[in-house]
């Protein structure tokens, strides 16, 4: 095993990745790992990131692990949910178990698939975490908005307090209405009594001659009333 197996695997990979694989040397090449991400409805999607998987064959590969490295595609914009420089160690660790399981066999396609799945899963987890936080914030805002439309919770204590206030308000209202009615009735009685006064009564009450609009007829009644008075000795 050795170079022959490596060359054979390289030919197979070239048929699988005709546009994604680039030779660096006889024992080293790069494969573009284009991630497939679901579209998001609530924002403009980032362009799905592309990883560059660099593979270098040690002389005894596949009996020993290949040398692997990961980098971002040249001039690629930074993705909001994946930072290749920061996530490299985690992504490389994700293929270690597959390397151990496949020693002695051609494994690069398996490692490629595992790396691709791990990167997509990492992005999905971060999107879910971001969405969960957004949902929590939305629920908080909704709860605050709902408080504006909610009154005091009703229980026996609050109901009794409300009933006591209501009864007092009704009593105060009834008392005010009664006082207003009594005042109005009194005013009407005074008006009626004034209308029924004779000239004599008006003179006795000191009302005669005090108004510029008093009628002459009322004045004559007052004079006649004075004539009829008897002086007691």
C-alpha positions as CSV (number, residue, x, y, z in Angstrom):
1,X,0.0,0.0,0.0
2,X,1.2,3.6,-0.5
3,X,1.6,5.7,-3.6
4,X,-0.4,3.4,-5.8
5,X,-3.4,3.6,-3.5
6,X,-3.0,7.3,-3.2
7,X,-2.9,7.8,-7.0
8,X,-6.0,5.6,-7.4
9,X,-7.9,7.5,-4.8
10,X,-6.9,10.8,-6.4
11,X,-8.3,9.6,-9.8
12,X,-11.6,8.7,-8.1
13,X,-11.8,12.1,-6.4
14,X,-11.1,13.9,-9.7
15,X,-14.2,12.2,-11.2
16,X,-16.3,13.2,-8.2
17,X,-15.0,16.7,-7.9
18,X,-14.0,17.7,-11.5
19,X,-14.4,21.5,-10.8
20,X,-13.7,21.5,-7.0
21,X,-10.3,19.8,-6.8
22,X,-6.9,21.4,-7.5
23,X,-3.5,19.8,-7.4
24,X,-0.8,21.4,-5.4
25,X,1.7,18.6,-5.9
26,X,1.8,14.8,-6.6
27,X,0.8,14.2,-3.0
28,X,-1.2,17.3,-2.1
29,X,-4.4,18.9,-3.4
30,X,-7.2,21.1,-2.3
31,X,-11.0,20.5,-2.5
32,X,-13.6,23.2,-2.3
33,X,-16.3,22.2,0.2
34,X,-19.4,24.1,-0.8
35,X,-21.9,24.2,2.1
36,X,-25.7,23.8,1.5
37,X,-27.7,25.9,3.8
38,X,-31.5,26.4,4.0
39,X,-32.7,29.8,3.1
40,X,-33.9,32.1,5.8
41,X,-37.2,34.0,5.4
42,X,-36.7,36.9,7.7
43,X,-33.4,38.3,6.5
44,X,-31.2,38.6,3.5
45,X,-29.2,35.4,3.5
46,X,-25.4,35.3,3.6
47,X,-23.8,33.6,0.6
48,X,-23.3,30.0,1.7
49,X,-19.6,29.7,2.7
50,X,-17.1,27.6,0.9
51,X,-14.3,25.8,2.8
52,X,-11.0,24.8,1.4
53,X,-9.9,21.3,2.5
54,X,-6.2,20.8,2.0
55,X,-5.1,17.2,1.9
56,X,-1.5,16.0,2.0
57,X,-0.6,12.3,1.8
58,X,2.1,11.0,4.1
59,X,4.1,8.2,2.5
60,X,2.3,5.4,4.4
61,X,-1.3,6.7,3.8
62,X,-3.9,5.2,4.1
63,X,-2.3,3.1,6.9
64,X,-1.8,6.5,8.7
65,X,-3.9,9.6,8.8
66,X,-3.7,12.1,6.1
67,X,-2.5,15.7,6.9
68,X,-5.5,18.0,6.8
69,X,-6.0,21.7,7.0
70,X,-9.0,24.0,6.5
71,X,-9.2,27.6,5.3
72,X,-11.8,30.0,3.9
73,X,-12.1,30.5,0.2
74,X,-10.0,33.4,-1.0
75,X,-11.7,36.8,-0.9
76,X,-14.8,35.2,0.6
77,X,-16.9,37.6,2.8
78,X,-17.1,36.6,6.5
79,X,-20.2,34.5,7.2
80,X,-22.4,35.6,10.1
81,X,-22.5,32.0,11.6
82,X,-19.1,30.6,10.7
83,X,-15.6,31.9,11.2
84,X,-13.2,29.4,9.7
85,X,-10.2,30.7,11.6
86,X,-12.0,30.4,14.9
87,X,-13.9,27.2,14.1
88,X,-11.0,25.3,12.4
89,X,-10.1,23.2,15.5
90,X,-13.7,22.2,16.1
91,X,-14.2,21.2,12.5
92,X,-11.0,19.2,12.3
93,X,-11.9,17.4,15.5
94,X,-15.2,16.4,13.9
95,X,-13.3,14.1,11.4
96,X,-11.0,12.4,13.9
97,X,-13.3,9.6,14.7
98,X,-13.8,8.8,11.0
99,X,-10.0,8.8,10.5
100,X,-9.6,6.1,13.2
101,X,-12.5,4.0,11.7
102,X,-11.1,4.1,8.2
103,X,-7.4,3.6,8.6
104,X,-6.1,1.2,5.9
105,X,-8.8,2.4,3.4
106,X,-9.2,5.4,1.1
107,X,-11.0,7.9,3.3
108,X,-10.8,11.3,1.8
109,X,-14.4,11.4,0.4
110,X,-15.7,10.2,3.8
111,X,-13.7,12.9,5.5
112,X,-15.0,15.5,3.0
113,X,-18.6,14.4,3.7
114,X,-18.1,14.4,7.5
115,X,-16.5,17.9,7.4
116,X,-19.3,19.3,5.2
117,X,-22.0,17.9,7.5
118,X,-20.2,19.2,10.6
119,X,-19.9,22.7,9.2
120,X,-23.6,22.8,8.1
121,X,-24.7,21.4,11.5
122,X,-22.6,24.1,13.3
123,X,-24.2,26.8,11.3
124,X,-27.7,25.4,11.9
125,X,-27.1,25.2,15.7
126,X,-26.0,28.8,15.7
127,X,-29.0,29.9,13.7
128,X,-31.3,28.1,16.0
129,X,-29.7,29.7,19.1
130,X,-30.0,33.1,17.4
131,X,-33.6,32.5,16.6
132,X,-34.3,31.2,20.1
133,X,-32.9,34.5,21.6
134,X,-35.0,36.5,19.1
135,X,-38.1,34.6,20.1
136,X,-37.5,35.2,23.8
137,X,-37.0,38.9,23.2
138,X,-40.2,39.0,21.1
139,X,-42.1,37.2,23.9
140,X,-40.8,39.8,26.4
141,X,-41.9,42.6,24.2
142,X,-45.3,41.0,23.7
143,X,-45.7,40.5,27.5
144,X,-44.9,44.2,28.1
145,X,-47.4,45.2,25.5
146,X,-50.1,43.0,27.0
147,X,-49.6,44.6,30.4
148,X,-51.0,47.8,28.9
149,X,-54.3,46.1,28.3
150,X,-54.5,44.1,31.5
151,X,-56.3,45.4,34.6
152,X,-55.8,44.3,38.2
153,X,-56.3,40.5,38.5
154,X,-59.7,39.8,40.1
155,X,-59.9,37.7,43.3
156,X,-62.1,37.8,46.3
157,X,-60.0,40.6,48.0
158,X,-59.8,42.9,45.0
159,X,-63.5,42.3,44.3
160,X,-64.6,43.3,47.8
161,X,-62.4,46.4,47.6
162,X,-63.9,47.3,44.3
163,X,-67.5,46.7,45.6
164,X,-66.8,48.9,48.7
165,X,-65.5,51.7,46.5
166,X,-68.5,51.3,44.1
167,X,-71.0,51.5,46.9
168,X,-69.4,54.5,48.4
169,X,-69.3,56.2,45.0
170,X,-73.0,55.4,44.5
171,X,-73.9,56.8,48.0
172,X,-72.0,60.0,47.4
173,X,-73.7,60.4,44.0
174,X,-77.1,59.8,45.5
175,X,-76.4,62.3,48.3
176,X,-75.3,65.0,45.9
177,X,-78.3,64.4,43.7
178,X,-80.6,64.7,46.8
179,X,-78.9,67.8,48.0
180,X,-79.2,69.4,44.6
181,X,-82.9,68.4,44.4
182,X,-83.6,69.9,47.8
183,X,-81.8,73.1,46.9
184,X,-83.8,73.4,43.7
185,X,-87.1,72.7,45.5
186,X,-86.4,75.3,48.1
187,X,-85.5,77.8,45.4
188,X,-88.8,77.1,43.6
189,X,-90.8,77.5,46.9
190,X,-89.2,80.9,47.6
191,X,-90.1,82.1,44.1
192,X,-93.7,80.9,44.4
193,X,-94.0,82.6,47.8
194,X,-92.6,85.9,46.5
195,X,-95.1,85.8,43.6
196,X,-98.1,85.4,46.1
197,X,-97.0,88.4,48.4
198,X,-99.4,91.3,48.8
199,X,-98.2,94.8,49.0
200,X,-98.6,94.7,52.8
201,X,-96.4,91.6,53.1
202,X,-93.8,93.1,50.9
203,X,-93.8,96.3,52.9
204,X,-93.5,94.3,56.2
205,X,-90.6,92.4,54.7
206,X,-88.9,95.6,53.6
207,X,-89.3,94.7,49.9
208,X,-91.4,97.6,48.8
209,X,-89.6,100.3,46.8
210,X,-86.3,98.3,46.6
211,X,-86.5,97.3,43.0
212,X,-86.5,99.7,40.1
213,X,-88.8,97.3,38.3
214,X,-91.6,97.1,40.9
215,X,-95.0,97.9,39.5
216,X,-97.1,100.9,40.6
217,X,-100.0,98.5,41.4
218,X,-97.9,96.9,44.1
219,X,-97.1,100.4,45.5
220,X,-100.8,101.3,45.8
221,X,-101.5,98.1,47.6
222,X,-98.9,99.0,50.1
223,X,-100.4,102.5,50.8
224,X,-103.9,101.0,51.2
225,X,-102.5,98.5,53.6
226,X,-101.0,101.3,55.8
227,X,-104.3,103.1,55.9
228,X,-105.9,100.1,57.4
229,X,-103.5,99.8,60.2
230,X,-104.8,100.5,63.7
231,X,-102.7,102.1,66.3
232,X,-103.2,100.5,69.7
233,X,-103.0,102.8,72.8
